[in-house]
Amino acid sequence: MTDAYTYQKPREEFGRHPNFIDIDPQIVAFIDQDPDIRKQFTLKDPKELVLDNIPKLSEHGVNTERVATRNKGMKHVEGGWPEGIDPTEPSEVAKYKKKLDRDTTVGFSQAVRQTSDVAISCIKQNNEIDQFEEYFPGEAPDHQSETISTKTLMLFKDPNRIKRAITKITWHPDQSELKLAA
């Protein structure tokens, strides 16, 4: 007959973090050296080995087909008229407008929708502003009711040797207090 002990832990103690404490160092076990095993090993002088997977030289060439480009302009005297329409002739203008009104496939709303889609995609390609660039040199803002000034209340220095940048700016929660922390 064997003795058995069942350790039961209440469910509420599952997943608790261990509670480590600092203690002085203790020798738990000491194993003497075995001279027979030591003879199997060979002592070597320390060697320095540098491994690098970055190639020293690299060459890359690309051949692409040349795209033929040309400049093309349009003279806008009154609106953007097609090539066959003379905007100075009222009869031709009236005929062209009637043709546009009858034609539902190229309606005004569809033309505006297509043009706005192209404009929106162009705007989204470069939607960045350089906040330090002076976009209007020599102009002073005329909408400010008072001059803006700041005062340093407290300064904290980072003790880290590696300099770190500010990652967040926070305003004071009370709107009457115009304070911010970086």
N, C-alpha and C positions, 0 to 999 in steps of 0.2 A: 504494500500500500504506500503510495507517495503522498507527501504533503503538498498541498497547492494553496497558494494565496492569490486571490483575485483582487486587483487594485481597481477600485471604481472611482471615477472622477465625476463630479456633478456637471451637468450640461452647461451651466452658467460659467464654468471656468474654462471651457473650450475657447481657443483662440486668444487667450490673454497673452500679453507680451511678457517675456521673462524679466525678472527683476535682478539685474546684475549689481554686484557690490564690489568695491575695491578691497582686496586683501593683500597681505604681504606674500612675496614669492615663497613657494614651498617645493622641496624636492620630493617628488612622488616616487621615482624609481631611479636607480643608478646601475648601469650595466658596465662592467669592466671590459676593456678592450681585449679582443682575442688576437694574439700574435699570428696565428695560423691564417686567419682571414685577411689580416693586414698584408701578408706576403703576396696575396693574389692581385693586389692593386699596384699600379705603377704611378709614381708621382711625376707630374709633368709641370714644366714652367707655364705660368699663365700666358696665354696667347691672346692677341687682340684680333678680332675678326669683325669687319664692317660689311654688312650686307645692304644692298640698295637695289630697289627694283625700278628706279627711274633711269630711262635710257640717257646716255651721255649726249648723243647726237640724234637729231630727228629731221626728216625731210618729208614734205608733203606737197603734192602738186595736184592741181585741179584744172581740167580743161572743160570749159562750158561753151555752148553755142552762143554766138553773138546775136543779140536781138536787135533788129533794125528799128531805130526810132526816128521820128521826125516831128518837127514842131508844126502845129496846126492852130490857127486862130480863127476867131469869128468876129465880125464887126457887128456890134450892137448899137443900132441907131434908135430903134424903138422895139424893145422886147427882143426875144431870140427867135426870129422868123426862119423858116426853112429856106433852102437855097432857091427854090422856084417862086417864092412869093416876094413881091415888091411892096414894102410897107408904105410907100408913098401913094400907091393906087388904092383908093377906098373900095373899089369893087372886088379886087383880089383879096383884100383883108376881110371883107364881109363874107366872101365865098369860103375862105379858109376857116373863119369862125363858125359858120354854119356846119361845115364838115366836121369840125371838132365836137360841136354840140350833138350831132347825130351819131357819131362813133362812140359806142359805149366801152369798147375795149381800151381805148387810150383816153379815158376821162381825166378830168382835172384832179379829182381826189386820188386816183391811182398814180398819176404822175407825181403828185406831192408826196405820197406815201413812199414811192420808190426813191425819190430824191432824198427824203429825210432819212431813210434807212442807210443810204450811202454816207450821208453827212454824219450820222450817229456813229457808224463804224470808224470813220476817220477821226472823230473826236476821241473815241475810246482808245485809239492807238497811242495817243500821246496826251494823257490826262495828268500831267505832272506840272507842278509849279516850283520853281527854285525860290525858297522862302528868303534867301539872303540876297537875291538879285534886286537891284533898285530898278523897278519897271518904269517909274516916272521921275527921272532925275530933275532936281531943282524945284519940285512942287512940294508945298507944305500942306498938310491936311487942314481943311477948313471946317470940318464937322466936329472937332473936339471942343467940348465946353470948358475943359480944364486941362492943364498940363499933366502929363503922366510922369510919376516919379516912383522910385522904389527905395526901400530902406532894408538893410540886412539886420534881422533880429538875432539870429543865431547861426553859427557856422560849424558844421561837423566836418572833420577831416577823415578820410579813409586811411586806416593804418596799413592796408595791404600794400606790398611792394609793387604789385602790378596795378597800374592805374586803370580804373573802371569808369565807364561813362554813366551818366544819369539815364535811368530806364523808365522813370515815371514822374509825372508832375501832378500834384494833388492840390486842389483848392480847399480852403477852410469851409466846413459844412454850413456855417452861419453866413448868410448872404450879406449881413451888415459888416462883417469882418472881411476886408479884402486882403486875405493872406493866402500865400501858396507855398508849398514845399516841394523841393525837387530831390 
